[in-house]
Amino acid sequence: MKFPLFLILLLIVIIFICGCTQTTSDNKPGLATDIPLTPVTTAATVTLPPATISAPPKDPIIGTWIFHIYASWGKVDDEFIFLENNTWTRIITDVKSNTKKYTHATWIKNSAKNYTVGSHIFEYNITSDELTDLTQTALAGFEFIYHRTAAADSIMPPLPTMNITVFDAQMVSELNGARPYSGHTFLVVNISIKNINENGWYSFTDNHIWASYEDGGGSNSINDKNAGKLENPFPSAKIVPGEVRQGNVIFGVPEKSKSFTLKLIDVNGNAVSNIIELNNVRTYATYSTNPD
């Protein structure tokens, strides 16, 4: 029995619909973890270290150097301290008496191994790490060779560097009506002080200048006690780097003394200047700006 064409078409549509909606175990949607993923690469951030700029090497002269002198009266230590700011401090120590003399100035590099230090020429030997004072060697007839005792990094900054110049010195028994204690006289010294330290000022007062006598004693100046008794007294003031001041300084000293040493000192009594020697100072009845 033949089916009508309509029924055959209807049967085909039903079979097609059922086949499309049927779900089998193979067609179940998988879990999210079963879905293959393409890995994503994240670009890493790389931090480079900062560029290192090497500091220029320190000059080989910078440091502490010493030369031992064996004189007829005993051992003397001659020490130089050279700093990066082109200043130097020289300390000459009489080991027996433990007295020290200080001088300060600047140094100049002339070549890879040649230096001007004050009025002297020094030469550095890179092989032996020695420093020779060529000028003093020529004068003395034997070598002045300094050996390093401290590296540049271990040097403590020196005390303020000051320089004293003396223009006149008189011993007088009277200053405009003022008289010293019995057995004493006035020592009047006209000086200039220059601050050659690049880094700090210096405060000058009566307590910061010291005169030593022949017998080992000494005293500070007495300007404040004799205010108005002398023209152009050295002022109590700050002396800034590079500045020069000049004036008169008064001391009360034993009458029998004729020779003195003069120096600037800090609050601890340490010398911060060159040491001036005053020998055979003349005596007058009163102070004069134009002594004979």
Secondary structure, DSSP 8 states (H G I E B T S, - for coil): ----HHHHHHHHHHHHHHHHH---GGGS---GGGS------------------------TT-EEEEEEEEETTEEEEEEEEE-TTSEEEEEEEETTTTEEEEEEEEEEE-SSSEEEETTEEEEEETTTTEEEEHHHHHHHSS--EEEEEE-GGG-------EEEEEEEEEEES-BTTB---TTEEEEEEEEEEEE--SS--EEE-GGGEEEE-TTS-EEE--TGGGTTSSSSB---EEE-TT-EEEEEEEEEEETT---EEEEEB-TTS-B-B--EEE-S--EESS--SS--
